[in-house]
Amino acid sequence: MGVKNVKLQCLVDNGNTGVGQCWNDIGVPRGVIFVPIGKTYTTTDIASFLAAFLPDLLADDPQQRAYPIQNIVEITDSTTAPNIQTFPGDGTQIVAGENAYALKFRWVDGGFCLLHTLRKSKGTTKAFFVIDSYGNLIGTDAGTDLIKGIVGYNYTEPFKWATTNAAIAEYSTNLSFRPEQVNENIAILDFNNDGGLGYLSSLNGLFNVDISQAAAPSSTTVTVKAQVLGCDSADLYDLYADDLNKTAAWKVTDTANNGTIVVSGVAKSASLSAWVLTLTAATGLTVNVSLNGPTELAALTPPVEGYASNKLLQVIP
């Protein structure tokens, strides 16, 4: 048997209403993971699901990447009740139509930095999994042994100011989606034998890294720093001076044609807390310098996991 709906034994076609001594329940949302729209993941077992899903957390292509929002602290349900038509003759009431779910997810961890990131794509249609308080990952049935993300409208609101010293600012994002995706067609992965909510809550997104110029480029070199964007602005040189002192850690491309410029050597500069990249056949070109993709960084020995950088424009004399 696949893992999908392993606890939800009620998904059968004959419609009987008897209940036993155990049944499934839907918990309070504790996290959301945005995933590519329409992408399906196997549910034959938890290990197979993770083998298909975990690489998406590090996907080099931002359009194919998974983006978790963890530790949701407050849910506001603004869903409108079904539309009811009342007939004047005898007062019979008929449900004319159901309305979409309208849920607001508030977080504390990540504060304004997370809100600033999410507002880059505010007002868009997205697919997502919901992590609930019972240690379930909830999505939509995509066929035999397959799950995909619930699809809905996402809007991240402007933050709300704290108006007294007894409160903190409010950061939240809204999700609105058709109810049949999780009523008639729900798919549930039960992680309680595989770490439960604790494990699901540990699935984090990538840190944004700013690549900046540490010294003027020469005809064969660029010298760059790498700092994590955010409140602590961690310097990656302090954390990974040796681990990133490798040609495989860096990517340089020609802005004219996006062709690869070979990084033939890397040297540490302790005085600048930076790395000096030696380039092959780049004289006179304008290039973009960045960390290599998250997948390539994770493949380093030792791995450098959880980072994605901007591109630094450099004019090679």
N, C-alpha and C positions, 0 to 999 in steps of 0.2 A: 504494500500500500504506500502511496506517496504521502508526503508530509502535509500537503495542502488539506486544510479542513480536518486535520486528524482529531481535533476535539469537537468539531462541528458535525455531529452525526445526523443532524436534521436535514441535510441537503439531499433529499430524495424526492422522487417525482410523484409518489402516490398520495401525498397530502394528509396522512394520518396525523392525529393530534395527541396521541398518548405520550406521556413524559415519564422518564425514569427517575433515578435518584441523582443523576448528574447530567448537566447540560452546559452548553457554552454560554458565555456572557461577553459583552463588549466592554472593555475597560475605558478609563479616562485617557484621552490622548496625552502622551508625554513627549512625543517627538514627531517630526515630519521629515521624510527624505524625498526630495525632488529627484525624479529619474527621467530619462528620455521618453517622450510620448510614444506610445505604441510598442516599446521594447518589451519583450517577454523574457521571463526567467524560469528555469526549470524548478519544479518542486518535488522531484522524485525523492529527495531527502535533503536535510538541512545542509550537508556538506556540498551537495551538487548546486544548491541554490547559492551558497556563499562563493563557490568557485566561479559562478557566472556573475555574481553581483559585486563582490569586493573589488575587482579590477576597475569597476566604474567609478569608485571613489578616487582613483588615481588617473583616470583617463586623460590622455594628453589633449584630446579634442574637447573643449569646454561644452560643446553641444551634446556630447556623449557622456558627460560626467554626472555623477550623483552628488547631490548637495544636501547634507543633513542639517536640520535645525533641532537641537536637543534641549532637554530640560524645560519643556513648556510648563509654566507655573499657573496659568489661568486660561480657562476656556469660556468664551461667551458665545452662546447659541442664539442667533437671531433668525433662525429658520421660521418662515411664515407657515402657519397651519394650512392644510389643504383647502382649496377653494370649494365652497359648498353652495349648491343651488337648492333653494327651497321652493317647492311647488305650492301655490296658494290653495289648491283644492283641499288637500288633507294634511299639508305640512310636511310631506315626505321630503327628506333631505338626501341629495345625491352629491357625491364627491365628483366635481367636474374636472379637477386636475390637481396634481401634487406640485409643490414648489421645491426648488433646489435647497439643499442644505446651505446655511450661511453661518460659518463658524469663524471665530476670531481666536487666534493662538497668541498668547502673550509670553514673552521670555524675559529673563533677567540676565543670564549668562550671555555675554557678547554685547549687551547694551546697545549703544548707538553705533558701534563699529559694525555689528551684524545688520542693523537696520539700514545703514548706509549702503552696504553691499546688496541687500535684497531690493532696495528701491531702484537699483540699476535696471531691473526687469519688472518693475511694477506694472500692474494692469495687463497681464498676459495669461494665456492659457497654458497650464502646466500639468504634468502627471506626477503623482506622488504616492508613497506609502505612508501609512500612519502607524506609529508605534504606540501601543496602549499600555496601561498600567499593569496588565496581566502578563506582560511579556510576549505579546503577539505582534506580528507584523501583518498589517491588513492592507489588502489591495483588491484588485478585481480579477475574477476568473477569466483566463485567456485560453481555455481549452484544456485538454487532458494533460495533467501534470505541468501546467503553466500558470504563471501569475503575471500581471502587469499593473502599472500604476493607475490609480483613480485619476480621472481627468476632470479638471475644473478651472475656474477663473481664480487667479491669485492677485491680490493687491496688498501691498505693504503700506500702511498708513504713516503719515507724518507722526513723529513722536509727540506724546502729550507731556507738557511740562509738569513737574512736581510743583504744587502750589503751597505746600507747607513742609516743614522739616520732619513731618511724621509720615511722609510718602516719598516714593522715588518716581522718576520719569517712567512713562509707559511706552513700551516698544511692542508692536504686534503686527501680525500679518493675517489677512483674511483669505479664506478658501470657500468657494461656492461651487457645488457640484450636484449632479442629478442623483436622486436617492437610489435608483435601481442598481447603481454600480456596487452598492454595499448592502443592499437589502435582498434583491433577487440574485445578484451575481457576485457576492462577496467571496474573497479567497483569503484564508487565514493561515499564516505560518506560526506554529506554536514553538517558541524558543525556550520553553521552560526546562527542557532537558539539555539545552545548549547555551546556558548562561542567562536566559531569561531577559528581564528588563535591563539588568546590569550590563549584559553584553550588548544588547541593541543600543543602549545609551552611549556606549563607547565608540560607536561608528561616527567618526567626526569628519568634517570637511577639511579642505586644504587651507593652509595659511597663505595669504598674499605676501609676496616678497618684492621689494623695490630694489632694482638694480640701478646703481648710480655710478657716475664717473669718479674715480679716486685720483686720477692723474690724466693729463692730456695724452691722447693716443700718439704713437709713433708710426712709422711706415710699416711696422711689423707687429705692433703690440697694442692691446687695450688693457687698461687697469681699472678694475671694477670692484665695488662693494656690494654687499647684499644684506638688506635689513628687512625683518618682518614688519609689515605694516600693522599698526595697532597701538594700543596704549603702552605696551612695554617696549616696542621697537627693538626687539632682540636682534643683535648683530650675529649673522650666521657665521662670521669669521670666528667669533668667540666659541661657537658651538661646533662648527664643522670645518675648521681651518685645514686639517689634513684630509678629511673625507671629500671635500670639494676641490682639493688640489689635484684634480684629474681631468684629462681632456674629455672624458665621457660625461662629466658633470655640466658641460657648457655647450651652448648652441649659438652659432653665429651665421647669419644669412645676409646675402646681398639684397639690398632694398630694391634694386632695379628688376630682379627676376626671381627673388626668393630662393635663389640657389644657395647651396651650402658652402660656407667658407670653412676650410679645414682649420681646426684648432690643433696645432702640432705640439704645443707644450703649455704647461701651467706652472707658475711659480708663486709662492706666498710672498707677500710684502707685509712683514710684521709692523713696520712703522706706519703703514697706511691702513692696517687691518683689511687688506684687500688681496685680490689675486691678479697676477699679470698673465694675460693670455697671449700666446704667440700665434699669429695668424699666417697662413700660407696663401699667397697670391691675392692679397687684399689691398695692396698699395693703390691709392687713388679712388677707392670705392667708398660708398656710404653703406654702412652695415648696421644690422640690429644684433645686439648682444643680450642673451638671456641665459638663465639656467636651462638645462635640458628639461624635457617633459617630466611630469611626476612619475610616470612609469619607469623612465630611464634612471631617475634619481633613486627610486626604490630598488633598482637592480644593481646599484653600486655595492661594493664590498668595503666597509660595512654600508648598509642601506641608509639613505637620507630620505625619510618618508614624510609626506604631508605638506609639500611646498609647491607653489606655482608662481612664476615671476612675470613681471612686465618685460618689455623689450626696450633696451637702451639704444638710442640712435647715436652712432659714432661715425665721424668723417675721418677716414684714414688718409694722412698726408702722403 
